[in-house]
Structure formats: structure tokens, C-alpha cells
Amino acid sequence: MYQGKEGQYAKIIGTGGYLPEKILTNADIEKIVDTNDEWIVERTGIKQRHIAGENESTCDMAEHAARQALEMAQCQPEDIDLIILATTTPDRIYPSTACLLQERLGCIGAPAFDVQAVCSGFVYALTIAEKFIKTGSAKRALVVGAETYSRILDWKDRGTCVLFGDGAGAVVLEASAEPGIFSTHLHADGRHKDILTVGGQVNQGEIVGSGFTVMNGTEVFKFAVTQLSKVVKEALAENNMQADEIDWFIPHQANMRIISATAKKLHFPMEKVVTTVSEHGNTSAASVPLALNIAVRDGRVKKGQTLLLEAIGGGFTWGAVLLKF
Ligand SMILES: CC(C)(COP(=O)(O)OP(=O)(O)OC[C@H]1O[C@@H](n2cnc3c(N)ncnc32)[C@H](O)[C@@H]1OP(=O)(O)O)[C@@H](O)C(=O)NCCC(=O)NCCS
């Protein structure tokens, strides 16, 4: 394993994203369950979501996003010495989707593993990669969030199926003397395991219990707004920063109402908040890197700007990362 200098910053040098071709609009969902566009838009802000093709896997989407990020970073796959992939919907129980991706990309030998923290997965994975780089254990890391979330949705449950979508986002991190990630903040509280869960398990070749997402939406909503505000304040305080010193707030794209309630509590004007939820729905671990990639590629996020990323998901897990892009 690479042993470089300790104390280096982990700097994002490339971003990538991928959304499947198929789009499911609210009007399409009206034909599947008893719902309507007005209800979905008013409660969630979501207008459409992308759905993976029948033969399209989490690894397929991760590969597209990863290759785009590598291209922007002007890196070859063999330059990567760590792969961390966040997903709730791996291609297989094992090997990890990170190993499947490593084979596709050809960075053989680099450690590769998955992280399971549901919608906080990318923030968890980014945090872990940053620690590898900071301790000199990795020089260039590929961090991916990828989900075929549509496969763990009960398409008869209108309370959940309208909310989620599929996609992948990726970043390449490099050890740098210049900042870089300033600080990372992770939390979990397993007492809330039942308010958002896929409770089943594989036993003797069968799924025992439910293979579908089950959610108490009201409880999730309240918990999300409270904890996200707290963790963002924690990140700002750690860096002696005020909200107005953040150029872009890039929150987990679960729901427009959660995003705007959190932004309001923290005094971030909505013009400084990157939102993709109306077009993507909640893509779980892919949501933050996808939003980041879109804002980088459309020119909103520029080199040298200060970004605050946050996410929350099943577990419950949540976290924030404050960085200079
Ligand atoms: C899911 C969510 C949008 C529901 O909004 P809400 O205002 O709490 O709505 P409720 O769950 O109280 O349901 C209100 C009514 O709408 C109905 N309803 C639920 N889903 C519906 C849908 N898709 N279309 C139409 N009606 C729907 C309910 O059955 C209920 O009807 P009733 O009053 O006759 O029982 C909201 O709770 C939420 O955003 N929660 C967070 C979800 C989330 O972000 N999860 C991922 C976190 S990582």
C-alpha cells in the first residue's frame, strides 16, 4: 500500500455523474399508483426520476460516473490507489460492487470496498477516503455513490415509490498541500432503524422478511431537519465559519421541503443551494455527488470555492463535509 506524506489535504480533482436514460414523470406514476402530480410536487418538489434499464446494474452506472470523474481529473485508472463505493443496492451480496468496478476500470491491486450508510453513503465514503489520504495511505482515491434504488421500492406503495430514483455520481480525490477537505462530521443513531428500512435478509437462498423500502415519512422528515441543521452547525463551528462564508450548500436531495427547511434554519439563501431533487428524485448515495457534478459542469461551482455537503439516511446515519473545491 502507498505510504506518502501525512497531513496532506484530500482535494477533489474530478467529478462525474450518470443518470439512466429512462425517465419516469409524475404523470407516469399516476398510472401505477393512486397519486397525482400536484400532491407529489407540493410535498416533495419531485417532478421526475430516472430509472435504470432492465439490464442496467449499479456497477454499470458507477462505471459511467467514475470514467467521467477520471477524465476530468486527467487520471488513468492505474493512478487510483483506493476505491470506495457507497451503495444500498449492490450488484451482488458479495463481492462488493467496488471490486466489480475495480475490475472494469483495471486498477488492479488498489483496495476496494463498499460502504453501506444508505443516503449518507457518499458522505461516509468521502470521509473514509479523506482519512486514507490524510494519513498518507492513499494518494488518489475514487469515491462513488451509485444506486438502483428503484429495485427496492414497492411499486404499490404510493408513500415511498414516488420519492426515489436511480443514478451514480463520483469524485476523484488527490493528496495535496492545498486545501482540500477541511473537516468531516459523521453520526449514526441505530435506535431509529425502523423508520426507514428494508428489513429482509437472505436465508437459505430466500428473502426472509420484506425486500422493499418501508418508511415512516413524518418521523423521517422531523429527524432529518433537526439532525441536518445540527451537523451543518457543527461543521461551521469546527471551521470558525458563518453560513455566509459558504459559496455553495450541496445537501442530500431527499425532498425539497427538507432542503428548504434546513436552509432556512441555517440562513442559507436558496440561491446558494444546489438542488436536483425535482429532476432526479432521491437517488440515495448518488444524490450528493450527482448534485455536485451538475453544479461543477454547469459552471456554478468554481475552483477555490467553499462547499458544504450534507446527507442523512437509513440507520439513521448522517454527516457533513466542509471543503474548498
Ligand atoms: C413522505 C412525505 C412526502 C409525506 O408527506 P406528509 O405530508 O407527511 O403526508 P402523510 O404521510 O401525512 O400523508 C398524508 C396523506 O397523503 C396520502 N399519501 C401518501 N403518499 C401519497 C401519494 N404519493 N400521493 C397521494 N397521496 C399520498 C397518505 O395516505 C395520507 O392520506 P390520509 O390522510 O388519507 O391517510 C413526507 O413525510 C416526507 O417527505 N418525509 C421524508 C421522506 C424522505 O425524505 N425520506 C428519505 C430520507 S433519506
The ligand as a Gaussian input file, in Angstrom:
#p B3LYP/6-31G(d) Opt

LIG

0 1
 C      -43.361000      11.215000       2.526000
 C      -43.901000      12.604000       2.731000
 C      -43.754000      13.409000       1.464000
 C      -45.353000      12.500000       3.095000
 O      -45.894000      13.801000       3.342000
 P      -46.832000      14.067000       4.576000
 O      -47.283000      15.449000       4.493000
 O      -46.067000      13.641000       5.807000
 O      -48.010000      13.113000       4.270000
 P      -48.611000      11.927000       5.163000
 O      -47.640000      10.785000       5.186000
 O      -49.026000      12.515000       6.471000
 O      -49.846000      11.536000       4.321000
 C      -50.906000      12.432000       4.102000
 C      -51.923000      11.764000       3.206000
 O      -51.358000      11.647000       1.890000
 C      -51.508000      10.306000       1.439000
 N      -50.401000       9.984000       0.558000
 C      -49.203000       9.403000       0.836000
 N      -48.481000       9.297000      -0.294000
 C      -49.218000       9.809000      -1.287000
 C      -49.027000       9.986000      -2.667000
 N      -47.875000       9.608000      -3.265000
 N      -49.994000      10.563000      -3.397000
 C      -51.139000      10.959000      -2.837000
 N      -51.405000      10.817000      -1.515000
 C      -50.453000      10.254000      -0.758000
 C      -51.456000       9.479000       2.711000
 O      -52.051000       8.205000       2.502000
 C      -52.264000      10.344000       3.647000
 O      -53.612000      10.150000       3.388000
 P      -54.679000      10.067000       4.593000
 O      -54.578000      11.390000       5.271000
 O      -55.942000       9.826000       3.868000
 O      -54.197000       8.941000       5.451000
 C      -43.143000      13.336000       3.902000
 O      -43.445000      12.725000       5.116000
 C      -41.658000      13.314000       3.716000
 O      -41.130000      13.993000       2.862000
 N      -40.925000      12.545000       4.555000
 C      -39.488000      12.376000       4.358000
 C      -39.222000      11.318000       3.322000
 C      -37.781000      11.218000       2.934000
 O      -37.189000      12.191000       2.549000
 N      -37.201000      10.005000       3.001000
 C      -35.857000       9.757000       2.636000
 C      -34.947000      10.304000       3.653000
 S      -33.288000       9.894000       3.281000

